[in-house]
């Protein structure tokens, strides 16, 4: 067995949704995010998309994912 002092793993997955209804303001924000190729993150700069982030958090579940990626960002051995 080997010991790891510190590891950071970035996990990304894809979820497809269909035949759904969203509030008008969320749709407008989704379109802007898509057209401007933006990311929605938990940072102060993304407060503009708070309602959309909340909607996505409520409607996207890891169990619905069909494509997973794991990226090792930091790996420190002891």
C-alpha positions in Angstrom: 0.0 0.0 0.0 1.1 3.5 -0.8 0.1 6.7 1.0 -1.1 9.9 -0.6 -0.7 13.1 1.3 -3.1 15.2 -0.8 -5.2 14.5 -3.9 -7.6 16.7 -5.8 -9.8 15.0 -8.4 -12.0 17.0 -10.7 -15.1 14.9 -11.6 -17.2 15.8 -14.6 -20.3 14.1 -16.0 -22.9 14.5 -18.6 -26.7 14.4 -18.0 -29.3 14.7 -20.7 -32.8 16.1 -19.9 -35.8 16.2 -22.2 -39.4 17.4 -22.3 -38.9 19.7 -19.3 -40.3 23.0 -18.4 -38.3 25.9 -16.9 -39.2 29.3 -15.7 -38.8 32.1 -18.3 -35.9 33.8 -16.5 -34.0 30.5 -16.1 -34.4 29.9 -19.9 -33.1 33.3 -20.7 -30.1 32.7 -18.4 -29.5 29.2 -19.9 -29.5 30.7 -23.4 -27.0 33.4 -22.4 -24.7 30.9 -20.6 -24.8 28.6 -23.6 -24.3 31.3 -26.2 -21.4 32.9 -24.3 -19.8 29.5 -23.4 -19.9 30.4 -19.7 -19.5 28.1 -16.7 -21.8 28.2 -13.6 -19.7 28.1 -10.5 -20.1 28.7 -6.8 -18.2 32.0 -7.0 -19.3 35.6 -6.5 -18.9 36.4 -10.2 -21.7 33.9 -11.0 -24.3 35.4 -8.7 -26.0 36.7 -11.8 -27.0 33.1 -12.6 -28.1 32.1 -9.1 -31.6 31.1 -10.0 -30.4 29.0 -12.9 -27.7 27.3 -10.7 -30.4 26.5 -8.1 -32.7 25.1 -10.8 -29.9 22.9 -12.2 -28.9 21.8 -8.7 -32.5 20.7 -8.1 -33.0 19.0 -11.4 -29.7 17.3 -12.2 -28.8 14.2 -10.2 -25.5 12.2 -10.4 -27.6 9.0 -10.9 -28.7 10.4 -14.3 -25.1 10.7 -15.6 -24.1 8.7 -18.6 -20.5 9.9 -19.2 -18.0 10.4 -16.4 -14.5 11.9 -16.5 -12.0 12.0 -13.6 -9.0 14.4 -13.8 -6.3 14.3 -11.2 -5.4 18.0 -10.5 -3.1 17.6 -7.5 -1.2 14.5 -6.3 1.2 14.7 -3.5 2.9 11.6 -2.2 4.2 11.2 1.3 
